[in-house]
Each structure stands twice: as C-alpha cells, then as structure tokens.
Amino acid sequence: MKRDPEFRHVSYDAVAELRRSPVHSPEYRYLLRRLREARLSADLTQVDAKALKRPQSYVTKCELGERRIDPIDLYRFAKLYGRPLSYFLPHIAR
C-alpha cells in the first residue's frame, strides 16, 4: 500500500477535537484531557486497558469523547492510573 505524499501528521488533540461531539461542556472536555494525561503519566498505552477487560477501541472512544464515561468506568480508570477521582474533575466554585 502506497502512502499519499500529501499526508501530513496530525496531532492526537486535533483529531480528538474533530471527532468530539460539540455538546461536550468545558468541564467534560477537562475530564477527557485529564483521562489521557493520567494514562500517559502512568506510562500505559491504550492497549494496556485489557486490565479494564475492555478493548483498545474502548479507551480510544472514551478519550476522544465518542463514548460517554459513566462514574463506574471513571472509577476503574482512576484505579488503573493510580489517581484519585478528584484528579479528573474540574474545581468548580460552589
């Protein structure tokens, strides 16, 4: 298979922004960014999600905002990445 000479490298964040639903609030986008940062700082790949008993595509979709993250999934990510739940949530004035 030949590569297209016009192909240009696109950053992960740019792809995520294109694929992300416009309905995500700034707070949810914060959670998505922190989810990816936590995985990278834990030196894990998306494939390492098998510890969550999920395929790599599950992690990709969560990080890109294509799949909504429920509280139980967030807890499992936090435990795997060695972070408290508060790490993923923005500090919102009450």
N, C-alpha and C positions, 0 to 999 in steps of 0.2 A: 504494500500500500504506500503510495507516494504522499508526501506531505505537501500541503499547499504552501507555496513560497510567500503568500500574503499573510500566513498565520502569524499572529503576534501573541506573545504571552499576556494573559490577562490575570490580574491578581485574584485571589480567592475572595477578597472582600468585594471586588467589583462584580464578580459572578453572583455572590450572595445578594448583593443589592438588586441586581437584575431579576433574580428569581424570587425574591422575597415579596410577599403579599403587601400591598400598600396599606392594609388595615392594621398592621402591627404598630402598636404605640411605641413611643420612645423608650418606655420602661421595658417593654418586651424585647426591643432591639438590644437594649443593655444586657438583658439576660442571655440573649443569643451570643453576643460578643464575649461575655464572661464565660459561657459554656465552652467555647472554643479555646479561649485563653487558658482555662483550667486544664483542659486536655493537653494542650501543648506544654504547659509548665509541669505537668505530671509526666512528661516525656512519653505520652501514649499516642498511638495512631488511631484512626477511626476503626481499623480492623481489630484493635485491642478491645473493642466493645463486646467481643464474644464473652467477656466476663459479665456482661449485662444480659447474656443469652439473646442477643439481637444481632442482625447482620450489619455490616458496614454501612449499607444504604440507610439504615435507621438513624445512625449518628449523623450522616450527611444531611438528611432531611431535617433533623432537629436543628442542627447548626445553621442551616440555610433559612429556617423559618417555614419550611414547606410542611412540616408536621408539628402540630401544637404539642407542647411539653406539659404533661399533667404533673401534679405535685408528687406522685409516687415515682415517676420517671426522674424528676429533678432530684429527689432524694437519692435515687440509685446512682445518678451521675455524680452527685456530691460525694457520696461514699467512695466510689471508684476513684475519683480525682483527689480525694483527701482534702476536701474543702467543706466548710460549714455552709448550710443553706443560705445564710445571710450574704455570703460572697457573691451569689448570683442575683441578689435583689438590690435595686437601687435604693439609696437612702432618701426616702420621700418625707418631707416635712409634714407633720400631722397637725 
